[in-house]
């Protein structure tokens, strides 16, 4: 993982992660990396909830920014603890990826900032009420093309590229974030 961490450290921004004081809805997700010699990333299956555009999806831990958080790093740490029982407060943050605007966020939209953390300690997730399951995705396997597939959104004609790992379909925003991460690591 050292070369991955070195590559990402050289390319990620450790700048200010305080959101601008405007009306934009914001969220942060934690890209938690671990593993030697093959790095892996922590993912979760979201609980089924009415009105949640990401209900039941495979995602990175994270959620909505609250003014009391102060910055998006605190949001990612708080949400990871709420969803998976993992405390990232003492875990090294490598930086942030560019904010994204998911297509499925509804009419008011939302800006999602991925924050990348790296740990040498094997973290064991304990799912809270917002998570049905958690697992570690081996990044070299995702990068190899062995997991490639496509996902059709139920009830629509929309099809997206996906990865399938141990029965979990990773697509949409989560896949976009992880593809960006893998590209930066090259």
SERO-4910 file (N, C-alpha, C, O; in steps of 0.05 Angstrom, whole numbers):
BEGIN
 pado doro    nc1    nc2    nc3   cac1   cac2   cac3    cc1    cc2    cc3    oc1    oc2    oc3
  Unk    A     17    -24      0      0      0      0     18     25      0      8     47     -6
  Unk    A     43     22      7     60     45      9     61     61    -17     60     86    -16
  Unk    A     63     47    -40     65     62    -65     38     76    -71     38     98    -82
  Unk    A     16     63    -64    -10     76    -68    -12    101    -51    -20    122    -60
  Unk    A     -5     98    -25     -6    121     -7     12    143    -16      5    166    -15
  Unk    A     36    136    -24     55    156    -34     44    171    -58     46    195    -60
  Unk    A     33    156    -77     22    168   -101     -1    187    -94     -3    209   -104
  Unk    A    -19    178    -77    -42    194    -69    -33    219    -53    -44    240    -57
  Unk    A    -14    215    -35     -5    238    -19      7    260    -36      3    283    -31
  Unk    A     20    252    -58     32    271    -76     11    286    -93     16    308   -103
  Unk    A    -12    273    -97    -32    284   -115    -57    296   -103    -72    311   -115
  Unk    A    -62    289    -77    -87    299    -64    -82    325    -50    -60    332    -42
  Unk    A   -103    340    -48   -102    366    -34   -109    362     -5   -129    349      2
  Unk    A    -92    373     13    -97    373     41   -108    401     50   -105    408     73
  Unk    A   -119    415     31   -129    442     36   -153    443     54   -161    423     66
  Unk    A   -163    467     56   -186    473     73   -211    457     63   -217    458     40
  Unk    A   -224    443     82   -248    428     74   -273    440     88   -292    426     93
  Unk    A   -271    466     94   -295    480    104   -312    488     80   -302    499     60
  Unk    A   -338    482     81   -355    489     59   -360    519     57   -359    533     78
  Unk    A   -365    529     33   -371    557     30   -398    563     44   -415    546     47
  Unk    A   -401    588     52   -425    596     66   -446    604     45   -451    628     40
  Unk    A   -458    584     33   -479    589     13   -501    568     18   -500    553     38
  Unk    A   -521    567      1   -544    550      5   -541    522     -6   -559    506     -5
  Unk    A   -517    516    -17   -513    489    -29   -513    468     -7   -500    470     13
  Unk    A   -529    446    -12   -528    423      6   -502    408      1   -494    405    -22
  Unk    A   -489    400     23   -464    386     20   -463    360     37   -478    357     56
  Unk    A   -446    343     28   -441    317     42   -412    310     39   -398    321     21
  Unk    A   -402    292     56   -375    282     54   -376    252     57   -392    241     72
  Unk    A   -358    238     42   -355    209     45   -326    203     52   -308    218     44
  Unk    A   -322    182     66   -295    173     74   -286    150     56   -299    129     55
  Unk    A   -264    154     43   -251    133     27   -229    122     46   -207    133     47
  Unk    A   -236    100     59   -217     89     80   -201     67     67   -212     46     58
  Unk    A   -175     71     66   -157     52     53   -141     36     74   -134     47     95
  Unk    A   -136     10     69   -121     -7     87   -110    -30     71   -122    -38     51
  Unk    A    -88    -41     80    -79    -67     69    -52    -67     58    -43    -49     44
  Unk    A    -38    -89     63    -12    -95     52    -13   -124     43    -24   -141     57
  Unk    A     -3   -132     21      9   -114      1    -12   -103    -18     -6    -84    -33
  Unk    A    -36   -114    -17    -57   -104    -36    -76    -85    -21    -90    -94     -2
  Unk    A    -77    -60    -28    -95    -41    -14   -124    -48    -20   -131    -58    -41
  Unk    A   -140    -41      0   -169    -46     -3   -183    -21      8   -172     -5     23
  Unk    A   -209    -18      1   -225      4      9   -250     -5     23   -262    -26     15
  Unk    A   -258      9     44   -282      1     59   -307     11     45   -310     35     39
  Unk    A   -326     -7     41   -352     -1     29   -374    -12     47   -370    -29     64
  Unk    A   -398     -1     43   -421    -10     58   -446    -12     41   -447      0     20
  Unk    A   -465    -29     49   -491    -30     36   -510    -14     53   -514    -20     77
  Unk    A   -521      7     41   -540     24     56   -566     10     62   -576     -6     46
  Unk    A   -577     17     84   -604      7     92   -625     17     73   -622     38     60
  Unk    A   -646      2     70   -669     10     54   -685     30     69   -695     25     91
  Unk    A   -688     54     57   -704     76     70   -720     91     49   -709     99     28
  Unk    A   -746     94     54   -763    109     35   -753    137     32   -746    150     52
  Unk    A   -753    147      8   -745    175      2   -715    179      0   -706    201     -5
  Unk    A   -699    158      5   -669    160      3   -661    152    -25   -665    129    -32
  Unk    A   -649    170    -41   -642    163    -68   -620    142    -70   -616    130    -91
  Unk    A   -606    137    -47   -584    117    -47   -592     93    -30   -574     77    -22
  Unk    A   -617     90    -24   -627     67     -8   -619     41    -20   -623     35    -44
  Unk    A   -606     24     -4   -597     -3    -12   -573     -4    -30   -564    -25    -37
  Unk    A   -561     19    -36   -537     20    -53   -512     13    -38   -511     15    -13
  Unk    A   -492      5    -53   -465      1    -42   -452     29    -43   -453     43    -64
  Unk    A   -441     38    -20   -430     65    -19   -405     66     -1   -398     46     13
  Unk    A   -393     88     -1   -372     95     18   -387    106     43   -409    118     39
  Unk    A   -377    103     67   -390    114     90   -390    145     88   -371    157     79
  Unk    A   -412    157     96   -413    186     95   -442    196     95   -461    180     95
  Unk    A   -445    223     94   -471    234     95   -470    264     96   -450    277     90
  Unk    A   -493    275    103   -497    304    101   -481    321    122   -478    313    145
  Unk    A   -471    343    112   -457    363    128   -477    376    146   -500    383    138
  Unk    A   -469    380    171   -485    396    191   -468    419    199   -444    417    203
  Unk    A   -480    443    203   -465    467    211   -448    462    236   -426    473    238
  Unk    A   -458    445    254   -442    440    278   -416    424    273   -399    423    290
  Unk    A   -414    412    249   -390    397    241   -366    416    238   -343    409    245
  Unk    A   -371    440    227   -349    459    223   -335    455    196   -330    474    182
  Unk    A   -329    429    190   -317    424    164   -324    396    154   -336    380    170
  Unk    A   -318    390    130   -326    364    118   -311    340    129   -320    318    127
  Unk    A   -287    345    139   -271    323    152   -287    313    176   -290    289    180
  Unk    A   -297    331    192   -313    323    215   -339    309    206   -347    289    219
  Unk    A   -351    318    185   -374    304    174   -368    275    167   -382    257    175
  Unk    A   -346    271    152   -338    244    144   -332    226    168   -340    203    169
  Unk    A   -319    237    188   -312    222    212   -338    215    228   -341    192    236
  Unk    A   -355    235    231   -380    231    246   -397    210    232   -407    191    245
  Unk    A   -401    212    206   -418    194    192   -407    165    191   -422    146    193
  Unk    A   -380    163    189   -368    136    189   -372    123    216   -377     99    217
  Unk    A   -370    138    237   -375    127    264   -405    119    267   -410     98    277
  Unk    A   -423    136    258   -452    130    260   -459    105    244   -475     88    253
  Unk    A   -448    103    220   -457     82    202   -442     55    207   -454     34    205
  Unk    A   -416     57    214   -400     33    216   -385     29    242   -370     10    245
  Unk    A   -389     47    261   -377     45    287   -347     48    287   -333     39    305
  Unk    A   -336     60    266   -307     64    263   -300     93    269   -312    111    258
  Unk    A   -280     97    286   -271    124    293   -247    131    276   -225    119    280
  Unk    A   -250    150    258   -228    159    241   -213    183    252   -195    193    238
  Unk    A   -220    192    276   -208    216    287   -178    215    287   -164    235    282
  Unk    A   -166    192    293   -137    190    295   -125    178    270   -101    172    269
  Unk    A   -141    174    249   -131    162    224   -121    184    205   -132    205    203
  Unk    A    -98    178    192    -86    197    174   -104    204    150   -112    186    135
  Unk    A   -109    230    147   -124    238    123   -104    247    102    -87    264    107
  Unk    A   -106    235     78    -87    241     56    -95    266     41    -78    279     30
  Unk    A   -121    272     41   -131    295     27   -159    290     16   -172    271     24
  Unk    A   -167    307     -2   -194    305    -13   -193    303    -43   -174    314    -56
  Unk    A   -213    291    -54   -217    290    -83   -236    313    -90   -248    325    -72
  Unk    A   -238    320   -115   -256    341   -124   -285    334   -117   -293    311   -119
  Unk    A   -300    354   -109   -329    350   -103   -344    340   -128   -338    349   -150
  Unk    A   -364    323   -123   -380    313   -145   -409    320   -140   -417    326   -117
  Unk    A   -425    319   -161   -453    326   -160   -468    302   -171   -471    299   -195
  Unk    A   -478    284   -153   -491    260   -163   -516    265   -178   -531    284   -172
  Unk    A   -521    249   -199   -544    252   -216   -570    246   -201   -592    256   -209
  Unk    A   -569    229   -181   -593    219   -167   -600    234   -142   -615    224   -125
  Unk    A   -589    258   -139   -593    273   -113   -618    289   -112   -622    303    -92
  Unk    A   -635    287   -131   -661    301   -130   -659    329   -141   -638    338   -151
  Unk    A   -682    344   -140   -684    370   -154   -666    391   -141   -658    410   -155
  Unk    A   -660    390   -116   -643    411   -103   -614    404   -105   -597    422   -100
  Unk    A   -607    379   -112   -579    372   -115   -563    371    -89   -573    380    -68
  Unk    A   -539    361    -91   -521    360    -68   -493    358    -79   -488    346   -100
  Unk    A   -474    369    -64   -446    368    -71   -433    348    -51   -434    352    -27
  Unk    A   -419    328    -62   -407    307    -45   -377    309    -48   -366    307    -70
  Unk    A   -363    312    -25   -334    313    -25   -323    287    -13   -328    281     10
  Unk    A   -307    272    -29   -293    249    -18   -267    256     -4   -251    271    -15
  Unk    A   -264    246     21   -240    251     36   -226    224     40   -239    204     47
  Unk    A   -200    223     34   -185    198     33   -169    195     59   -154    212     66
  Unk    A   -173    172     72   -160    165     97   -144    140     92   -152    123     77
  Unk    A   -121    137    106   -105    112    104    -98    103    132    -90    118    149
  Unk    A   -102     77    137    -96     65    163    -79     40    161    -83     24    142
  Unk    A    -62     37    180    -46     12    181    -60     -9    199    -52    -32    199
  Unk    A    -80      0    213    -94    -18    232   -119    -30    217   -133    -15    204
  Unk    A   -122    -56    221   -146    -69    209   -171    -60    224   -175    -68    247
  Unk    A   -187    -43    212   -211    -33    224   -234    -53    220   -238    -63    198
  Unk    A   -249    -59    241   -271    -78    239   -297    -62    241   -305    -53    263
  Unk    A   -312    -60    219   -337    -45    220   -359    -60    236   -360    -85    235
  Unk    A   -375    -45    250   -399    -55    264   -422    -38    253   -424    -14    259
  Unk    A   -439    -50    237   -460    -35    224   -480    -23    243   -491    -37    261
  Unk    A   -485      3    239   -506     17    254   -532     14    238   -534     -1    219
  Unk    A   -553     29    246   -579     27    233   -580     36    204   -598     29    190
  Unk    A   -560     51    195   -560     61    168   -546     42    149   -546     46    124
  Unk    A   -533     21    159   -517      2    143   -527    -26    147   -531    -35    169
  Unk    A   -531    -41    125   -539    -69    126   -514    -87    127   -515   -109    139
  Unk    A   -492    -79    114   -468    -95    113   -444    -77    107   -448    -54     98
  Unk    A   -421    -87    112   -396    -73    105   -376    -93     96   -376   -116    105
  Unk    A   -358    -85     77   -338   -103     67   -315    -87     55   -317    -63     51
  Unk    A   -292   -101     51   -269    -88     40   -265    -97     11   -265   -121      5
  Unk    A   -264    -78     -8   -260    -83    -36   -230    -82    -43   -218    -61    -38
  Unk    A   -218   -103    -53   -190   -102    -61   -187    -83    -86   -198    -89   -107
  Unk    A   -172    -62    -83   -169    -43   -105   -155    -54   -129   -163    -48   -152
  Unk    A   -134    -71   -126   -121    -82   -150   -140    -99   -166   -139   -100   -191
  Unk    A   -158   -113   -153   -178   -129   -167   -197   -111   -183   -204   -118   -206
  Unk    A   -206    -90   -171   -224    -71   -185   -209    -59   -209   -221    -55   -230
  Unk    A   -184    -52   -205   -168    -39   -227   -162    -59   -249   -157    -50   -272
  Unk    A   -162    -85   -243   -155   -105   -263   -175   -109   -286   -169   -119   -307
  Unk    A   -200   -100   -281   -221   -105   -300   -237   -130   -296   -256   -135   -309
  Unk    A   -228   -146   -276   -241   -172   -271   -269   -169   -260   -285   -188   -261
  Unk    A   -276   -146   -249   -302   -143   -237   -322   -128   -255   -345   -122   -247
  Unk    A   -313   -121   -279   -329   -104   -297   -357   -116   -304   -360   -140   -307
  Unk    A   -376    -99   -306   -403   -106   -314   -419    -81   -319   -408    -60   -322
  Unk    A   -446    -85   -320   -463    -62   -323   -487    -65   -304   -495    -88   -297
  Unk    A   -498    -43   -296   -521    -43   -278   -544    -27   -290   -540     -5   -299
  Unk    A   -567    -40   -292   -591    -25   -302   -608    -17   -278   -615    -33   -261
  Unk    A   -613      9   -277   -629     20   -255   -657      8   -257   -670     10   -278
  Unk    A   -667     -4   -235   -693    -16   -236   -715      4   -244   -716     27   -235
  Unk    A   -733     -5   -261   -755     12   -270   -747     33   -291   -763     51   -296
  Unk    A   -723     31   -302   -715     50   -323   -698     36   -344   -692     13   -343
  Unk    A   -691     52   -364   -674     42   -386   -645     50   -381   -628     44   -398
  Unk    A   -639     64   -359   -612     73   -353   -594     50   -345   -600     34   -328
  Unk    A   -571     49   -359   -551     29   -353   -524     43   -347   -517     62   -361
  Unk    A   -510     33   -326   -485     45   -318   -463     24   -316   -469      1   -310
  Unk    A   -438     32   -320   -417     13   -315   -416      6   -286   -423     22   -269
  Unk    A   -408    -19   -280   -408    -28   -252   -385    -48   -247   -373    -58   -266
  Unk    A   -380    -52   -222   -363    -75   -213   -381    -92   -196   -398    -82   -181
  Unk    A   -378   -118   -197   -392   -137   -180   -371   -152   -164   -353   -165   -175
  Unk    A   -373   -150   -137   -354   -163   -119   -370   -177    -97   -385   -164    -82
  Unk    A   -366   -203    -95   -380   -219    -75   -410   -213    -73   -422   -211    -52
  Unk    A   -423   -210    -97   -451   -205    -99   -459   -176    -95   -483   -170    -99
  Unk    A   -441   -159    -89   -447   -130    -86   -441   -116   -113   -420   -119   -125
  Unk    A   -461   -100   -122   -457    -84   -146   -450    -56   -139   -464    -42   -125
  Unk    A   -427    -48   -149   -416    -21   -143   -418     -5   -169   -405    -11   -189
  Unk    A   -433     17   -168   -439     33   -192   -443     62   -183   -441     69   -160
  Unk    A   -448     79   -203   -456    107   -197   -434    122   -183   -410    120   -190
  Unk    A   -441    138   -164   -423    157   -151   -400    142   -137   -377    151   -139
  Unk    A   -405    119   -125   -384    104   -111   -363     95   -131   -339     98   -126
  Unk    A   -372     84   -153   -353     75   -174   -338     99   -185   -314     97   -190
  Unk    A   -351    121   -190   -338    145   -201   -316    154   -182   -294    161   -191
  Unk    A   -321    154   -156   -301    163   -137   -277    144   -137   -254    152   -137
  Unk    A   -283    118   -137   -261     98   -136   -245     98   -162   -221     93   -161
  Unk    A   -258    102   -185   -243    105   -210   -225    128   -210   -202    127   -219
  Unk    A   -234    151   -199   -217    175   -196   -193    169   -178   -171    177   -185
  Unk    A   -198    155   -156   -176    148   -138   -156    130   -152   -132    135   -149
  Unk    A   -165    110   -166   -147     92   -180   -131    107   -202   -107    102   -206
  Unk    A   -144    125   -215   -130    141   -236   -108    158   -223    -86    160   -234
  Unk    A   -114    171   -201    -94    187   -187    -71    170   -177    -48    180   -176
  Unk    A    -76    145   -170    -55    127   -159    -36    117   -181    -14    106   -175
  Unk    A    -44    119   -206    -27    109   -228     -3    126   -233     13    121   -250
***
